[in-house]
Amino acid sequence: MYARRRNFWRATSTECSDTHLLQAAQRQRMRTYVSPIGYDTRRVTRPVVTTGLSADDTVVMIRPDEESDTERANRAIADVESLLQEIEAAADHTIERVSTEGFEKTVRECCAILESVPDESETIVSLGGGARDILLPLTIASLVFSHRVDQALFFSDIDQDVRPLSLPELTARVPERTQKTFESIVIGDGWQTLTGIADGTGQSKSTVIRHVNALEEAEVVEADTSEKAKQVRVSFSGELLSKAWSLQT
């Protein structure tokens, strides 16, 4: 009996140790903040303060390669750098200049910035400020690289609060074989059971199950398994994709 107890506590101790190591590893994952910077420094600093800053983190501030008030812009950057120094002196901060000569060029350069974030780093994009000439291209770049953006944050003009954004997966693809099932889910406009979808489309339930699994993987539908019967509905990404299709037909 005592041997069993020793084994139990040894196993429990090992599990707790593994849990602590996992939690420590999660906390130690570096973060890369990407944010346009204008004259209102809060739009850069608030998301960082809200989410946290550690020694391995990097704050990337994006500014136009040409500015109308360079002195004011430099003061804003100096203020941000000063605050970041106070929060975590070892954290890195860099300035990325992007061209605003043409919309497409700015989008490409914003895409390059997101693409350059190391794979081992968590990517946090702040879409709450800076020059509109950069904010819109960065937003589009974030949608293109939504699979690499771990968090998107927004600084509200209304209450100055930092809010999380859920970026739709606009690069998602609906498998052609699932088209009939997907259209039924979209038209259903709410939660639907798999049996109901099968009855409505004239397909077997096993076929609908395979289709739903593929659609979930593509992130165009979401599932609720809290009830006895699994239910699905179109996701935000799927809704936007379906709207785009309807405009093309």
C-alpha positions in Angstrom: 0.0 0.0 0.0 2.8 2.4 0.9 4.6 1.6 -2.3 1.4 2.5 -4.2 1.2 5.8 -2.4 4.9 6.5 -3.1 4.2 5.8 -6.8 1.1 7.9 -6.8 2.9 11.0 -5.3 5.9 10.4 -7.6 3.6 10.4 -10.6 1.6 13.4 -9.3 4.9 15.3 -8.7 6.1 14.5 -12.2 2.8 15.7 -13.8 2.9 19.0 -11.8 6.5 19.5 -12.8 5.7 18.9 -16.4 2.7 21.3 -16.1 4.9 24.0 -14.6 7.5 23.5 -17.3 4.9 23.8 -20.0 3.4 27.0 -18.4 6.9 28.4 -18.2 7.6 27.6 -21.8 4.3 29.3 -22.8 5.2 32.4 -20.8 8.7 32.5 -22.3 7.5 32.5 -25.9 8.7 35.7 -27.4 6.2 38.2 -28.8 6.5 40.6 -31.7 4.3 43.6 -31.6 3.6 45.3 -35.0 2.0 48.7 -34.9 1.8 51.8 -37.1 3.0 54.9 -35.1 1.5 58.3 -35.5 1.5 61.2 -33.0 -0.8 59.6 -30.5 1.6 57.2 -28.7 -1.1 55.5 -26.7 -2.1 53.6 -29.8 1.3 51.8 -29.6 1.9 51.7 -25.9 -1.6 50.7 -24.6 -1.7 47.3 -26.4 1.8 46.5 -25.1 0.9 47.5 -21.6 -2.3 45.5 -21.8 -0.7 42.4 -23.1 2.6 42.6 -21.4 6.3 43.0 -22.3 9.2 40.7 -21.5 12.9 40.8 -22.2 12.7 38.6 -25.4 9.9 40.7 -27.0 10.2 43.1 -29.9 8.1 46.2 -30.7 8.1 47.1 -34.4 6.8 50.6 -35.1 5.9 51.3 -38.7 6.1 54.9 -40.0 6.0 56.4 -43.5 9.3 57.0 -45.3 8.2 60.6 -45.7 6.3 62.6 -43.1 4.9 66.1 -43.0 6.0 66.8 -39.4 9.2 64.8 -38.9 10.1 66.6 -35.6 6.7 65.7 -34.0 7.0 62.1 -35.3 10.4 61.8 -33.8 9.1 63.0 -30.4 6.4 60.4 -30.5 8.9 57.7 -31.1 11.1 58.9 -28.4 8.2 58.9 -26.0 7.3 55.3 -26.9 10.9 54.2 -26.5 11.1 55.8 -23.1 8.0 54.1 -21.9 9.2 50.7 -23.3 12.5 51.2 -21.5 10.6 51.7 -18.2 8.5 48.6 -18.7 11.3 46.3 -19.8 14.7 47.6 -20.5 15.9 44.4 -22.3 13.0 44.4 -24.8 13.9 45.4 -28.4 12.2 48.0 -30.4 12.7 48.9 -34.1 11.4 51.3 -36.7 10.3 50.1 -40.1 9.9 52.6 -42.8 7.4 51.9 -45.6 6.8 53.7 -48.8 3.4 55.4 -49.3 3.9 56.3 -52.9 1.4 53.7 -54.0 -1.2 51.6 -52.2 -0.1 48.3 -53.7 3.5 48.9 -52.8 2.6 49.8 -49.2 0.5 46.6 -48.9 3.5 44.5 -50.2 5.9 46.2 -47.7 3.5 45.6 -44.8 3.2 41.9 -45.9 7.0 41.7 -45.9 7.1 43.0 -42.3 4.7 40.3 -41.1 6.4 37.6 -43.1 9.7 38.5 -41.4 8.5 37.8 -37.9 10.3 34.7 -36.7 8.2 31.5 -36.6 8.9 31.0 -32.9 7.5 34.4 -32.0 3.9 35.3 -31.3 2.7 38.0 -33.7 0.5 40.7 -32.2 -0.7 43.4 -34.6 -2.2 46.6 -33.4 -4.7 48.2 -35.8 -5.6 51.3 -33.9 -3.6 54.2 -35.1 -0.9 55.7 -37.2 -1.2 57.2 -40.6 -4.2 55.9 -42.6 -1.8 55.5 -45.5 -0.3 52.7 -43.5 -3.1 51.5 -41.3 -5.3 50.3 -44.2 -2.4 48.4 -46.0 -1.4 46.8 -42.7 -4.9 45.7 -42.1 -5.0 44.0 -45.5 -1.6 42.5 -44.9 -2.9 41.1 -41.6 -5.9 39.5 -43.3 -3.6 37.9 -45.9 -1.3 36.6 -43.1 -4.1 35.9 -40.6 -2.7 32.4 -40.2 0.5 34.0 -38.8 -1.2 36.7 -36.7 -1.8 35.3 -33.2 -3.5 38.4 -31.9 -5.0 41.5 -33.5 -5.8 44.4 -31.2 -7.7 47.6 -31.7 -7.5 50.9 -29.8 -10.9 52.4 -29.7 -11.5 56.1 -30.6 -14.7 56.0 -28.6 -13.5 54.9 -25.1 -9.7 54.5 -25.6 -10.0 50.9 -24.7 -7.9 48.1 -26.2 -10.0 45.4 -27.7 -9.2 42.1 -29.4 -10.1 41.6 -33.0 -11.0 38.3 -34.7 -9.5 38.4 -38.1 -11.5 36.5 -40.7 -9.6 33.8 -42.7 -10.2 35.3 -46.2 -7.7 33.0 -47.8 -9.7 30.0 -46.8 -10.9 27.6 -49.5 -14.1 25.7 -49.5 -13.5 22.2 -50.9 -15.6 21.7 -54.1 -17.1 18.4 -52.9 -18.5 20.2 -49.8 -20.2 23.0 -51.8 -23.8 21.7 -51.4 -23.4 21.2 -47.6 -21.7 24.6 -47.2 -24.4 26.4 -49.1 -27.1 24.7 -46.9 -25.3 25.8 -43.7 -25.0 29.4 -45.0 -28.7 29.6 -46.0 -29.7 28.1 -42.6 -28.6 31.3 -40.9 -27.9 29.8 -37.4 -27.1 26.5 -35.7 -28.2 23.4 -37.5 -27.9 19.7 -36.7 -26.1 17.3 -39.1 -29.3 15.3 -39.5 -31.2 18.5 -40.5 -28.5 19.3 -43.1 -28.6 15.8 -44.5 -32.4 15.9 -44.8 -32.4 19.3 -46.4 -29.7 18.5 -49.0 -30.8 14.9 -49.7 -27.3 13.6 -48.8 -26.5 10.8 -46.4 -25.5 11.8 -42.8 -22.1 10.1 -43.2 -21.5 12.4 -46.3 -22.5 15.5 -44.3 -20.2 14.5 -41.4 -17.2 14.2 -43.8 -18.1 17.5 -45.4 -18.5 19.3 -42.0 -15.1 18.0 -40.9 -13.5 19.4 -44.0 -15.3 22.7 -43.6 -14.3 23.0 -39.9 -10.7 22.3 -41.0 -11.0 25.1 -43.5 -12.4 27.4 -40.7 -15.5 28.3 -42.7 -17.9 26.7 -40.3 -17.8 26.3 -36.5 -19.3 23.5 -34.4 -21.0 23.3 -31.0 -20.8 19.9 -29.3 -22.3 20.9 -25.9 -25.7 19.4 -26.8 -26.4 15.8 -27.5 -26.5 16.4 -31.2 -23.6 18.2 -32.8 -24.6 21.6 -34.4 -22.8 23.7 -36.9 -23.1 27.2 -38.3 -21.2 29.3 -40.8 -18.2 31.1 -39.3 -17.4 34.8 -39.8 -14.8 33.8 -42.4 -17.3 31.6 -44.2 -20.0 34.3 -44.1 -17.7 36.8 -45.8 -16.6 34.2 -48.4 -20.2 33.4 -49.2 -21.0 37.1 -49.7 -18.0 37.4 -52.1 -19.3 34.5 -54.1 -22.8 35.9 -54.3 -21.5 39.1 -55.8 -19.7 37.1 -58.5 -22.8 35.1 -59.6 
